[in-house]
Amino acid sequence: MTLSRQDIEFRVCDGTTLRGWHYPRESQSPCIIMSHGLAGIRHFLLPPFAERFHQAGFAVLVYDNRNWGDSDGEPRQESNPALQQTDYYDAFNFAVTLPGVDPERIVYWGTSFSGGNVIYAAAVDKRIKAAIVQAPAVSGETRSLAFKDRIPALFQDRANIVAGKTRGRVPCVASDLEAAKTGTAPVLFPDLHAYQALNGIYESGGRWENWVTEQTQLHMLEFEAQAMIHRVTPTPLLMVVPGNDRTVRTSSQLEAFGKAREPKQLYVIDGVGHFDIYVGEAFEKNIAVQIEFLRKHV
C-alpha cells in the first residue's frame, strides 16, 4: 500500500540539518535514497522519479543537499562533493529509523553531480544493496578545460574569503535566451540546452537562485569519481548515459563505466542530451530500466 509523501529532516555528522521528503510504504520495503545535481534542488526533476519508484513498491528518501533548497548549511548554494558524499551515509542512518524501511535493501541514487557523489559513497559504503547513477559527473578534467581562464580567479576568491570579503558568485545559466544561444556567456552552464532545462526550476516550488559560489567551481575541478568507480564492486551498479550529453560528455561517462567492475549494467539512451532523461519518452525509457534493475538486484 502506498502512503502520502511526508516532510522530513535529519542531522548529519557535523550537525547540519538536511530536509526533504519520505515516500513511505506500509509494509517492510526497500528504500531508495536520492539527491539532486550540482545546482539543483529536490523539487526540480526528482519528484517524477520518486513517485514512480514509490508506485513500483519502493520507499523513497529524497533530500536537498547541504547549502541548497530547504536544507541548512553555509555557504549557501555551494556544492562541496567531499561533504555531499558523506551525507549519503547519514541519510542511510536516518532511513533505517523510518517505519517500513528494510535496512538490508537500501539503494543510493544520484544524478549528474550527485551521480558522481554516489560513485564515491557506494565505493566505500557496502551496507547498500545497489547503486544507480544517471548522467554522472565522473571527472574534473573536462571542467579544467572549460574553466581554464577562470582558475586564477578561483584562487583569488579564496584569498578574498580569508580577508573577510564577500564570496564570489557565478551564474548557473545565461540571463536571457539570446545570451544562451551564443553558448559563450560567462556562466556555469553556457549552452542553450541547460538554459532551457533550468528555466523550469523557478516553477518547481523550491528555493533557488541562479548562481553558485565560485568555490563550487574549484570543487568541480577536484572531483574525480572515476578514480573510485572500480571500488563500487561487489555492489550492483547501473549507469544511465545520455547518448548526446554535452554537459558532462557522453564519452567521459562511457570511459568511467569501463573502469567499473562487475556486477554492472550500462544503459545508453541514444540521441538525448543531459537534461532530456528527466522528461518525455527518454524519461519513460530511463525509469523502466531503473525499475527493472531494482527488481533484479534489490
BAZA-509965 format. One record per residue (C-alpha): residue in one letter; chain; z negated, y negated, x. Coordinates in Angstrom, 3 decimals. Last residue first. Layout:
BEGIN
 residu chaine       c3       c2       c1
      a      A        Z        Y        X
...
END
This chain:
BEGIN
 residu chaine       c3       c2       c1
      v      A    4.638    5.393   17.026
      h      A    7.585    6.717   19.058
      k      A   10.201    7.809   16.531
      r      A    9.099    5.617   13.639
      l      A    8.888    2.642   15.980
      f      A   12.396    3.191   17.342
      e      A   13.832    3.444   13.811
      i      A   12.002    0.242   12.876
      q      A   13.451   -1.551   15.901
      v      A   16.988   -0.282   15.246
      a      A   16.888   -1.469   11.630
      i      A   15.396   -4.821   12.662
      n      A   18.277   -5.559   15.022
      k      A   21.120   -4.515   12.761
      e      A   19.711   -6.611    9.919
      f      A   19.032   -9.514   12.279
      a      A   22.627   -9.413   13.550
      e      A   23.898   -9.479    9.962
      g      A   22.031  -12.656    9.131
      v      A   19.264  -14.131   11.216
      y      A   16.938  -13.589   14.160
      i      A   19.490  -11.949   16.499
      d      A   21.616  -15.103   16.413
      f      A   19.212  -17.102   18.583
      h      A   20.335  -15.756   21.975
      g      A   24.007  -15.426   21.112
      v      A   25.996  -12.726   19.362
      g      A   29.214  -10.907   20.264
      d      A   27.872   -7.380   20.558
      i      A   24.311   -6.489   19.654
      v      A   23.168   -4.414   22.628
      y      A   20.457   -1.811   22.017
      l      A   18.775   -0.267   25.032
      q      A   16.198    2.519   24.900
      k      A   13.590    3.563   27.448
      p      A   11.455    6.569   28.255
      e      A   12.249    6.422   31.093
      r      A   12.185    3.891   33.888
      a      A   13.130    0.233   33.840
      k      A   15.272   -1.124   36.675
      g      A   18.500   -0.823   34.679
      f      A   16.866   -2.833   31.920
      a      A   16.486   -5.707   34.378
      e      A   20.209   -5.694   35.147
      l      A   21.018   -5.615   31.447
      q      A   18.745   -8.612   30.840
      s      A   20.276  -10.562   33.720
      s      A   23.803   -9.849   32.481
      t      A   23.007  -11.024   28.960
      r      A   22.022  -14.427   30.185
      v      A   18.725  -16.092   29.124
      t      A   20.235  -18.970   27.146
      r      A   23.823  -17.772   27.443
      d      A   23.307  -14.578   25.474
      n      A   26.671  -13.141   24.426
      g      A   25.886   -9.455   23.857
      p      A   22.421  -10.177   22.522
      v      A   20.018   -7.640   24.082
      v      A   17.389   -5.512   22.337
      m      A   15.089   -3.718   24.782
      l      A   13.024   -0.781   23.521
      l      A   10.342    0.616   25.832
      p      A    8.380    3.864   25.500
      t      A    5.155    3.713   27.561
      p      A    5.405    6.093   30.538
      t      A    6.652    3.770   32.017
      v      A    6.125   -0.011   31.829
      r      A    5.859   -0.065   35.635
      h      A    9.608   -0.282   36.265
      i      A    9.595   -3.562   34.333
      m      A    7.256   -5.363   36.699
      a      A    9.697   -7.141   39.045
      q      A   11.997   -7.696   36.069
      a      A    9.340   -9.972   34.594
      e      A    9.819  -12.586   37.299
      f      A    8.393  -15.947   36.178
      e      A    7.800  -18.457   38.963
      l      A   10.683  -20.715   37.937
      m      A    9.523  -20.649   34.324
      h      A    6.051  -21.760   35.398
      l      A    7.651  -24.785   37.070
      q      A    9.495  -25.602   33.854
      t      A    6.262  -25.379   31.888
      q      A    4.799  -27.820   34.405
      e      A    7.111  -30.476   32.998
      t      A    5.279  -30.184   29.702
      v      A    7.319  -29.115   26.707
      w      A    9.039  -31.270   24.132
      n      A   10.461  -31.496   20.614
      e      A    7.264  -31.382   18.572
      w      A    5.823  -28.511   16.571
      r      A    3.086  -27.773   14.020
      g      A    4.177  -25.099   11.546
      g      A    5.802  -25.112    8.129
      s      A    9.235  -23.774    9.101
      e      A   11.095  -26.932    8.079
      y      A   10.948  -28.583   11.512
      i      A   11.838  -25.309   13.242
      g      A   15.282  -25.235   11.682
      n      A   16.668  -27.669   14.229
      l      A   15.823  -25.067   16.845
      a      A   18.894  -22.975   16.055
      q      A   21.466  -25.770   16.079
      y      A   20.125  -27.250   19.290
      a      A   19.928  -23.838   20.979
      h      A   23.563  -23.036   20.184
      l      A   24.682  -26.531   21.218
      d      A   23.510  -26.023   24.786
      p      A   21.064  -28.337   26.605
      f      A   17.990  -26.069   26.462
      l      A   15.198  -27.691   28.491
      v      A   16.626  -31.198   28.218
      p      A   18.569  -33.641   30.373
      a      A   21.664  -33.544   28.070
      t      A   24.673  -31.830   29.668
      g      A   25.913  -29.473   26.947
      t      A   28.217  -32.209   25.643
      k      A   27.887  -30.930   22.084
      a      A   24.118  -31.353   22.212
      a      A   24.454  -35.073   22.882
      e      A   26.731  -35.429   19.854
      l      A   24.388  -33.402   17.678
      d      A   21.317  -35.520   18.307
      s      A   18.056  -35.611   20.271
      a      A   19.037  -32.831   22.651
      v      A   16.776  -29.789   22.892
      c      A   13.384  -28.952   24.370
      p      A   12.615  -32.475   25.559
      v      A   10.811  -32.610   28.929
      r      A    7.347  -34.088   29.347
      g      A    5.396  -35.348   32.338
      r      A    1.621  -35.316   32.340
      t      A   -0.001  -38.748   32.195
      k      A   -1.658  -39.931   35.389
      g      A   -5.030  -38.800   36.685
      a      A   -4.050  -38.602   40.342
      v      A   -4.102  -34.806   40.166
      i      A   -1.676  -34.995   37.244
      n      A    0.626  -37.312   39.194
      a      A    0.672  -34.944   42.164
      r      A    1.589  -32.065   39.862
      d      A    4.342  -34.213   38.332
      q      A    5.658  -34.846   41.839
      f      A    6.034  -31.084   42.183
      l      A    8.084  -30.936   39.002
      a      A   10.092  -33.993   40.048
      p      A   11.208  -32.261   43.254
      i      A   12.392  -29.256   41.177
      r      A   14.523  -31.174   38.694
      d      A   17.859  -31.070   40.527
      k      A   17.598  -27.294   40.922
      f      A   16.578  -26.751   37.292
      a      A   19.585  -24.728   36.120
      l      A   19.824  -22.835   39.400
      s      A   16.117  -22.091   39.566
      r      A   16.268  -21.165   35.877
      t      A   18.522  -18.208   36.630
      e      A   16.125  -17.087   39.355
      g      A   13.119  -17.292   37.057
      s      A   13.831  -13.735   35.951
      v      A   13.418  -11.494   32.910
      a      A   13.340  -13.683   29.818
      p      A   13.731  -11.165   27.020
      a      A   16.478  -11.190   24.366
      q      A   14.333   -8.742   22.426
      v      A   11.336   -6.836   23.749
      i      A    9.645   -3.875   22.077
      a      A    6.734   -1.958   23.615
      a      A    5.177    1.385   22.669
      k      A    1.863    3.242   22.164
      i      A   -0.420    0.685   23.783
      r      A   -3.534    1.569   25.761
      k      A   -1.494    1.639   28.973
      d      A   -1.951   -2.071   29.621
      v      A   -0.495   -2.988   33.021
      a      A    3.283   -2.679   32.690
      a      A    2.981   -3.350   28.964
      a      A    1.497   -6.780   29.654
      y      A    4.166   -7.755   32.179
      i      A    7.047   -6.534   30.006
      v      A    5.350   -8.136   27.009
      n      A    5.327  -11.502   28.777
      g      A    9.055  -11.165   29.421
      g      A    9.598  -10.632   25.718
      s      A    7.276  -13.583   25.189
      f      A    9.916  -15.701   26.905
      s      A   12.690  -14.370   24.630
      t      A   10.977  -12.217   22.003
      g      A    7.885  -10.062   22.303
      w      A    6.357   -7.029   20.664
      y      A    3.356   -5.030   21.934
      v      A    2.662   -1.903   19.881
      i      A   -0.626   -0.336   18.780
      r      A   -0.983    3.275   17.706
      e      A   -4.247    4.692   19.071
      p      A   -6.372    1.852   17.670
      d      A   -5.156    2.657   14.114
      v      A   -5.562   -0.612   12.222
      g      A   -6.725   -0.346    8.597
      p      A   -9.599   -2.777    8.921
      l      A   -9.344   -5.146   11.887
      t      A  -11.524   -4.543   14.953
      v      A   -8.669   -2.816   16.815
      a      A   -6.575   -5.972   16.450
      f      A   -9.122   -8.122   18.292
      n      A   -9.065   -6.037   21.462
      f      A   -5.271   -5.884   21.249
      a      A   -5.077   -9.678   20.901
      d      A   -7.329   -9.838   23.956
      y      A   -4.880   -7.767   25.982
      y      A   -1.962   -9.844   24.669
      d      A   -3.768  -12.953   25.920
      t      A   -3.306  -11.508   29.413
      q      A    0.425  -12.149   29.272
      q      A    0.012  -15.650   27.825
      l      A   -2.192  -16.666   30.746
      a      A    0.263  -15.731   33.515
      p      A    3.108  -16.912   31.297
      n      A    1.961  -20.537   31.176
      s      A    3.733  -22.328   28.346
      e      A    2.703  -25.959   27.883
      q      A    2.953  -27.498   24.450
      r      A   -0.542  -28.965   24.573
      p      A   -2.295  -28.921   27.918
      e      A   -4.639  -27.526   26.750
      g      A   -5.611  -24.761   24.381
      d      A   -6.217  -24.145   20.714
      s      A   -3.866  -22.214   18.447
      d      A   -2.302  -23.802   15.365
      g      A    1.066  -24.455   16.967
      w      A    1.083  -24.093   20.736
      n      A   -1.398  -24.532   23.605
      r      A   -2.264  -20.825   23.532
      n      A    0.434  -18.729   21.902
      d      A    0.640  -18.806   18.138
      y      A   -0.209  -15.459   16.572
      v      A    1.262  -12.415   14.871
      l      A   -0.796   -9.324   14.020
      v      A    1.126   -6.755   11.993
      a      A    0.161   -3.603   10.112
      f      A    3.021   -1.146    9.845
      g      A    4.354    0.721    6.822
      a      A    8.028   -0.290    6.660
      q      A    7.186   -3.225    4.383
      h      A    4.906   -4.589    7.088
      f      A    7.590   -4.248    9.745
      r      A    9.985   -6.065    7.420
      e      A    7.484   -8.844    6.789
      a      A    6.667   -9.280   10.478
      f      A   10.344   -9.518   11.388
      p      A   11.071  -12.046    8.624
      p      A    7.925  -14.013    9.614
      l      A    8.994  -14.456   13.282
      l      A   11.861  -16.966   13.007
      f      A    9.676  -20.101   13.171
      h      A    6.176  -19.914   11.714
      r      A    4.817  -18.254   14.874
      i      A    5.634  -21.270   17.003
      g      A    8.345  -21.773   19.598
      a      A    8.820  -23.360   22.987
      l      A    8.809  -20.253   25.192
      g      A    9.095  -17.503   22.600
      h      A    6.781  -16.292   19.845
      s      A    4.002  -13.711   19.699
      m      A    3.728  -10.298   18.084
      i      A    1.192   -7.447   17.973
      i      A    2.466   -4.470   15.956
      c      A   -0.195   -2.285   14.349
      p      A   -0.011    1.409   13.457
      s      A   -1.709    2.326   10.183
      q      A   -5.021    3.523    8.710
      s      A   -4.713    2.897    4.967
      e      A   -4.834   -0.401    3.045
      r      A   -2.404   -2.145    5.377
      p      A   -2.899   -5.656    6.668
      y      A   -0.433   -8.392    7.646
      h      A   -2.662  -10.471    9.898
      w      A   -1.670  -14.038   10.610
      g      A   -2.225  -16.515   13.406
      r      A   -4.745  -18.434   15.405
      l      A   -5.811  -18.332   19.045
      t      A   -9.191  -19.631   20.173
      t      A   -9.650  -20.258   23.896
      g      A  -12.889  -18.819   25.319
      d      A  -11.517  -17.701   28.693
      c      A  -11.314  -14.054   27.563
      v      A   -9.524  -14.706   24.288
      r      A  -11.079  -15.793   21.014
      f      A   -9.737  -14.771   17.639
      e      A   -8.344  -16.412   14.531
      i      A   -6.956  -15.009   11.302
      d      A   -5.048  -16.148    8.223
      q      A   -4.246  -13.265    5.875
      r      A   -0.965  -11.811    4.615
      s      A   -1.292  -10.009    1.299
      l      A   -1.721   -6.237    1.145
      t      A    0.871   -3.477    1.302
      m      A    0.000    0.000    0.000
END
